[in-house]
Amino acid sequence: MVETAIGLIDTEGVSALTMRRLGAALDVEAMALYRYVNGREDLLEAVVDALVTSIEIPATGDLQPVDGWQAFLQVLAHNVRRVAIEHPAAFPLIATRHPAAPWLRPPLRSLSMVEAFLTGLEARGFSERQAVGAYRSFTSFLLGHLLLEAATQGPPLAPAEEPLDEGDANLPNRDAELDVSEYPTVARLRRPLAEDHTDEEFETALEHLLVRLDLENAQ
């Protein structure tokens, strides 16, 4: 049921996920779903839980003995990014749904993930203070970058919502019709602004974060 719900979100967007729509996709009456969830809110929580659970945190024996905390964080960062790329329409739910506790920060927002994260860093030489600081910095980096990437790189959602043209009202996201003649710098740089460098930007930002953590932990 949850996998089907995620599939609906992936193809049609979060707003398309209703109990009736999910029931139709599963070929059952919507009321039958209430045997498993209390309603749409519970269903969205189940979606978030499934997405978070699918993020793999490297176990102690998964990496080579020579691999330090940088490799641990790099592998984890790419595992989180994989979920964001595979489910760009559903990934923002991880940020917008309230976590179980205010100190649980998306996207690493489950107790088991926080436990594995902190344990993994302490096993690689981090103090308690350094591990907690890394959790805060790492989650902030991931959430900021991946929410932006999910918003800009996600597939078009169907059915597409056609903006209502009310006379002279401005219609959103009509780049082809956008007049930038009064903004010469934007006009000149329009093509490079539209280029996709998300892979390189992610790697560069991740490297900068690791360097910063290294400097902070050296103090």
N, C-alpha and C positions, 0 to 999 in steps of 0.2 A: 504494500500500500504506500509506504513512504517513498520507495523508489519511483513508483508511478507519479506521486505528487511532485517529486523533484523533476521528473521528465516533463511534466506539464509546465512547471515554472521555467525550465530551460527553453522550451519551445514557444510558450505563450506569455510568460511573465507572471509575477507574483499575483497580480490582480485577477488572473484567470483561474487561480486555484480556489475553488469553492467546493463544498461538500457535494453539491449536485454534479459539478463538472467531474470531480474525481470519481464519483459513483458511476457516471456514464463511461469513463475510461476503463473502469474495472468491471463494467457490465453488471452492476448491482444497484439496488436502490440506495439513495443517499442515506436514508435512515439506518441502513444496515451498517454503515461506517461508525455509527455512534456506539456500537458494541466495543470499538477499539479506541476511539478518541472522543473527547467530550465536545469537540467542535473544531472550527477552523483554527482557533488560537492554539489549541493543543496540537493540531496537525502541523502548524508552522514551527512549534517547538520541536516536534519530532524531526522535521526537515533539518533544522539547525543542528540538532544532536547527531543526526546521520552525517551531515557534512563535516562537523568537527571530529567525529569518531574516525572518519576516513583519512584524516591527516596522520601521517606516520611520523612518530618521533624515533630517531635512531636509538636502539637499545645499546647497552654498554658493550656488547660483543659484536654489534653490527659493523662498526668501523675498525680499521686497523689500529693496532696499539700505538702506532706513531701519529695517528690523527688526533689533533688537539681539539680545543673547544671551537676554533674557527671552522673546522670541517663539520663539527656537530651542528653548528648554527647554519652553515651553508646548506647542508642536506635538508635540515628542517625547513628552511626558508623556501627551498624549491618544492618541497612536498606541499606546503601551504599554497604556494603559487599555482601548483598543478590543480588544486581544487578550485581556485578562483578562475583559472582559464577554462576548466571543464564545465563550470557552472556559474558563468558571469551574472546571470539574472538572479540566481539564488544566493550567491555569496554575500551580497549586502545584508541579508537577513542576519548573518552572524554578528554584524555590527549593530543592527537596529533593535534586535530582541534583547530584553533585559537579562543580564547574566544572573546567576543564582546568588552571587555576592558582589558587592561593589569593587572588590579588589581582584575579581576575575576579569581579565581584559581580553577582548576579542583580538585576533581570532583564536588564541590559545585560551579558551574560556571554560574548560572543564577541569575538575579537580585532578583527574588522572593525567591530563596533559601538563598541568602546572607541576604536579609531582614529578613526572618524567623529565620535564625541562630543568627544574631546580636540581634534581638528583644528577642529571647528566652533566650539568656545569660544575657542581661540587665534586663530582668524580674526576673532573678535569682541572681541578686546582682552584676553583672559585670559592671565595669565602661566602658566608650567608649574605652579607650586605652586597657583595658583587653580583651574586646570582639573582637577587631580587632586583637590583638596578638593571641588569641585563634583560630580565623579563619585561620590565617597563619599557626600556628603549627598543627592544626587539619587536614587541607587539605594536608599539606606535609606528615603527617603520613599516611593518608588514601591512597594517591596516590602512595607513595613508596611501601607500603605493598601490596596493592591490584593489582598493575601492576605486581609485582613479582608473586603473587598468580595466577593471570589470565594466566600468561605465563607458569607457571609450572603445574597448576592444571586443565587447560582447556582440554576439550575432543579433541581427534585427529580430525584434519580438513580433510574433504573429498571434492574432491578427493585428496589423498595423493600425494605429489610431490616427485617423485623418483629422488634422486640426480644423476647427470650425472657422471659416473665413467670414468674419463679421465686418464687411465693408473694408475700412482702412486698417483693420487690426493687424498687428505684426504677427506673422506666422513663424513659429520656432523652427530652428534647424533647417533652414532653406539656404544652405551655403552657396549653392549655385546662383541664387538670386541676390546674394548679399552685395550691396554696393559699398565698396571700401575706398572709393575715389577720394574721399575727404580725409583718409588716413594713409598717407603715402608710405610710411614705414611698414605698416601692416600689409599694404598692397605689395610692396617690394619683397617682403618676407613671407608672403602667404604660402608659397609652395613648400619651403622648408618647415614652416609651422605645421603643415599637414602631414609631414613625413612621420612614419612609425618607427620609433627607436626604443620601444618599451623593453625589449630584451637587454639591450646595452644599458639602458637607464637603471633597470633593476639590478644588474650585476655591479654597476658602478656605485649605486647607493648602498648596496649590501657591503661592498668592500670598504666604503667610507665608515659605515657603522662598525664594522669589525675593527678597523684601525682606531676609532674613537674609544671603543670598549677596551682595547689593548692599552691605550694611553691612560685611561681612567683606572684600570686595574693595576697599573705599574706604580701609581702614586702611593 
